[in-house]
Amino acid sequence: MAFKSFKKLLFGFAFSPSLRANVFEVTRLASFLNASLVFVHVGKKTSEKEAQFNSILNNCPEVPSDVELLWRDGKPVNTLVSICKEINIDLLLIGALKREKMLKFYLGSIARELTRKAPCSVLLMINPSIERQACKHIVVNGFDSPQTKDTIEAAFEVGQALKSDKITLVEEVSESRVAVAVNDDRSLRKATLKKEKINREEKLRVVDIIKKIPSQKIHGLNWATQSVFGRRGYSIGHYARVVRADLLVMNAQEESTFLNRFFPKDLEHILAELPTDVLIIQSHRDE
């Protein structure tokens, strides 16, 4: 497995009320990442639509040097996935929607299907803005998985680009690993010691991953580890919400099997109610 830096971004857009904020957000992100940016509208091209889009783009204060606008016909999901493959996109940007009259965000059917089928990493944006909102705190999973090094490396690369204040690497530990019947002081102490031992082991494992990441990606960033006990996926989403993280970085689906082919189980809890912007890292096999 290997992490592929985000050098080519794609944003599929519709002519919705949030278009201006989305265009400002993605152009700013592409500039920070020093990446090229491809805008795609799946639908009929008209002179009015083109003029409206160009007017918004021309007013963006930060625009990458390499910007392309494509107009394609077809079904949105299949078209965007096909373009991602065709022009080797590294990061697909998707806007998530706010439920009406509720302070919760969810994925519509198109966004959910894109998240499932995208051949590249995916960024779900729940609160794009015209004025920049700093990405101060990034939370990243520290799962015991072959993909985790790539995910952590991606979090540090993004943290450097966005000048984040802090990165927290979260090790989720299943409660079954510390299952001890507590009915007296002795059993309570046994359970406590077991948790402490697991906590130390998890921190050592994550620190060992950090040592394998290029030092220039880590330099200057404040990072820490944090163990949480509970269901994988749910616990880290809850943690990101509690600490008010600005970005949550997660592994993508690791393999396609009968049990997980419909959706990555670790992401189900996250996507059911997005705690913040979510970056899903797709690892690539070493060539």
C-alpha positions in Angstrom: 0.0 0.0 0.0 1.1 3.6 -0.6 -0.4 7.0 -0.1 -0.8 9.1 -3.2 -0.5 12.9 -2.6 -3.5 15.1 -3.6 -2.2 16.7 -6.8 -5.4 16.5 -8.8 -8.8 17.3 -7.3 -12.3 17.0 -8.8 -15.5 18.7 -7.7 -18.8 17.8 -9.2 -21.2 20.7 -8.9 -24.8 21.5 -9.4 -26.3 25.0 -9.7 -27.6 25.0 -6.1 -27.8 27.8 -3.5 -24.5 26.6 -2.0 -22.6 26.7 -5.3 -20.7 30.0 -4.5 -19.6 28.8 -1.1 -18.5 25.4 -2.6 -16.5 27.0 -5.3 -14.7 29.3 -2.9 -14.0 26.4 -0.6 -12.6 24.0 -3.2 -10.5 26.6 -5.0 -9.0 27.6 -1.6 -8.3 23.9 -0.7 -6.6 23.3 -4.1 -4.4 26.3 -3.7 -3.3 25.2 -0.2 -2.5 21.7 -1.5 -0.8 23.2 -4.6 -3.0 20.9 -6.7 -4.9 21.2 -10.0 -8.7 21.4 -9.9 -11.3 20.0 -12.2 -14.9 21.2 -12.0 -17.5 18.9 -13.5 -21.2 19.6 -14.2 -23.2 16.6 -15.2 -25.9 18.2 -17.3 -26.6 20.4 -20.3 -24.2 23.3 -21.0 -25.8 26.6 -21.6 -24.3 30.1 -22.0 -26.2 31.3 -18.9 -24.8 28.5 -16.7 -21.3 29.0 -18.0 -21.4 32.7 -17.3 -22.8 32.2 -13.8 -20.1 29.7 -12.9 -17.2 31.8 -14.4 -18.5 34.9 -12.5 -18.2 33.0 -9.2 -14.8 31.5 -10.1 -13.4 34.9 -11.2 -14.4 36.3 -7.7 -12.5 33.7 -5.8 -9.4 35.2 -4.0 -7.4 32.0 -4.2 -7.5 30.0 -7.4 -4.9 27.3 -8.4 -3.0 27.9 -11.6 -4.4 24.8 -13.2 -8.3 24.8 -13.4 -10.5 22.9 -15.8 -14.2 23.0 -16.4 -16.0 20.0 -17.9 -19.6 19.6 -19.0 -20.8 16.0 -19.4 -24.1 14.2 -20.0 -25.1 11.0 -18.2 -25.9 9.8 -14.8 -24.1 11.7 -12.1 -22.5 8.8 -10.2 -21.4 6.8 -13.2 -20.1 9.9 -15.0 -18.1 11.3 -12.1 -16.6 7.9 -11.2 -15.7 7.4 -14.9 -14.0 10.8 -15.0 -12.0 10.1 -11.8 -10.6 7.0 -13.4 -10.1 8.6 -16.8 -8.0 11.5 -15.7 -6.5 9.9 -12.5 -8.1 12.1 -9.9 -6.5 11.9 -6.4 -9.3 13.5 -4.4 -13.0 13.7 -5.1 -14.8 16.6 -3.3 -18.4 16.0 -2.3 -20.8 18.5 -0.6 -23.0 17.0 2.2 -26.4 18.5 3.0 -28.0 19.9 6.1 -31.2 18.3 7.2 -34.0 20.9 7.1 -34.6 22.5 10.5 -31.9 20.3 12.1 -28.3 20.8 13.0 -27.4 17.5 11.4 -25.7 16.7 8.1 -26.4 13.7 5.9 -25.4 12.2 2.6 -27.9 12.2 -0.2 -28.2 9.1 -2.3 -25.8 10.4 -5.0 -23.1 11.4 -2.5 -23.4 8.2 -0.6 -23.0 6.2 -3.8 -20.0 8.3 -4.9 -18.4 7.6 -1.5 -18.9 3.9 -2.1 -17.7 3.7 -5.7 -15.0 6.4 -5.9 -11.6 5.0 -7.1 -9.8 7.7 -5.1 -9.8 9.4 -1.8 -13.0 11.4 -0.9 -13.6 14.6 1.1 -17.1 15.2 2.4 -17.6 18.9 3.1 -20.5 19.7 5.5 -20.0 23.5 5.9 -18.3 25.2 2.9 -17.9 28.9 3.4 -16.9 32.0 1.4 -14.7 33.2 4.2 -12.0 30.7 5.3 -12.7 28.8 8.5 -9.3 27.5 9.8 -8.8 23.8 10.1 -7.3 23.8 13.6 -7.8 20.3 14.9 -7.6 17.1 12.8 -8.6 13.7 14.2 -7.3 10.6 12.4 -8.0 6.9 13.0 -5.1 4.8 14.3 -6.8 1.5 13.5 -4.7 -1.7 13.5 -4.9 -2.0 9.7 -2.5 -2.1 6.7 -4.1 1.1 5.4 -3.6 3.1 8.6 -0.1 4.4 7.8 -1.3 5.9 4.5 -4.3 7.5 6.3 -2.1 9.0 9.0 0.4 10.2 6.4 -2.4 11.9 4.5 -3.6 13.6 7.7 -0.2 15.0 8.3 0.1 16.2 4.7 -3.2 18.0 4.9 -2.3 19.4 8.3 0.9 20.9 6.9 -1.0 22.4 3.9 -3.7 23.9 6.1 -1.4 24.9 8.9 -3.4 23.0 11.5 -2.7 23.5 15.2 -3.2 19.8 16.3 -3.5 16.3 15.0 -4.9 13.6 17.3 -4.4 10.0 16.4 -7.2 7.9 17.9 -6.9 4.2 18.6 -10.3 2.6 19.0 -10.3 -0.4 21.3 -13.2 -2.8 21.4 -14.7 -3.2 24.9 -14.5 -7.0 24.4 -10.7 -6.7 24.8 -11.1 -5.5 28.3 -14.1 -7.6 29.2 -13.7 -8.3 32.9 -16.6 -8.9 35.3 -16.3 -6.1 37.9 -17.9 -7.0 41.2 -15.3 -6.0 43.9 -12.2 -4.0 44.4 -9.9 -6.7 43.1 -11.8 -7.2 39.8 -12.0 -3.4 39.4 -8.2 -3.2 39.7 -7.7 -6.0 37.3 -9.9 -4.3 34.7 -8.1 -1.0 35.2 -4.7 -2.6 34.8 -5.8 -4.4 31.7 -7.1 -1.2 30.1 -3.8 0.6 31.0 -1.8 -2.2 29.4 -3.9 -2.1 26.2 -3.6 1.7 26.2 0.2 1.5 26.3 0.3 -1.2 23.6 -1.9 0.9 21.3 0.1 4.1 21.8 3.4 2.2 21.0 1.8 0.7 17.8 0.7 4.2 16.6 4.0 5.9 17.5 5.8 3.1 15.5 3.6 4.1 12.5 4.6 7.8 12.9 8.3 6.8 12.8 7.7 5.4 9.2 6.3 8.7 7.9 8.7 11.1 6.2 10.0 13.6 8.8 9.2 16.7 6.7 5.5 15.8 6.8 5.5 15.7 10.6 7.9 18.6 11.3 6.3 21.5 13.1 2.9 19.8 13.7 1.6 19.2 17.2 0.3 15.7 17.5 -0.9 13.4 20.3 -2.5 9.9 20.7 -5.8 9.1 22.3 -7.3 5.7 23.1 -11.1 5.4 23.1 -13.0 2.3 24.0 -16.1 1.2 22.2 -17.5 0.2 18.7 -15.1 0.9 15.9 -16.3 3.8 13.7 -18.9 5.0 16.2 -16.4 5.8 19.0 -14.1 7.9 16.8 -17.0 9.8 15.3 -18.3 10.6 18.8 -14.8 11.7 19.9 -14.5 14.0 16.9 -17.8 15.6 17.7 -17.0 16.0 21.4 -13.6 17.7 20.7 -15.2 19.8 17.9 -12.6 18.6 15.4 -12.5 20.4 12.0 -11.6 17.3 10.0 -11.9 13.6 10.6 -9.6 11.4 8.5 -10.6 7.7 8.0 -9.5 4.6 6.2 -11.5 3.6 3.1 -13.0 0.2 2.6 -10.1 -2.3 2.8 -11.4 -5.1 0.6 -14.5 -6.2 -1.2 -16.1 -9.1 0.5 -19.6 -10.5 0.6 -20.1 -8.9 4.1 -18.8 -5.4 3.4 -19.3 -4.9 -0.3 -22.3 -2.7 0.1 -20.6 -0.2 2.4 -17.5 0.0 4.6 -18.8 -1.1 8.0 -16.4 1.2 9.9 -17.8 4.2 8.0 -21.5 3.5 8.5 -21.6 5.2 11.9 -19.7 8.2 10.6 -21.8 8.7 7.5 -25.1 8.2 9.3 -24.5 11.5 11.1 -21.4 13.4 10.0 -19.6 14.9 13.0 -17.5 17.3 10.8 -15.8 17.3 7.4 -14.7 13.7 6.7 -11.7 12.7 4.6 -11.7 9.1 3.5 -8.3 7.8 2.3 -8.0 5.3 -0.5 -4.7 3.5 -0.4 -3.1 2.4 -3.6 -1.1 -0.8 -4.2 2.6 -0.2 -4.7 3.5 -0.5 -8.4 
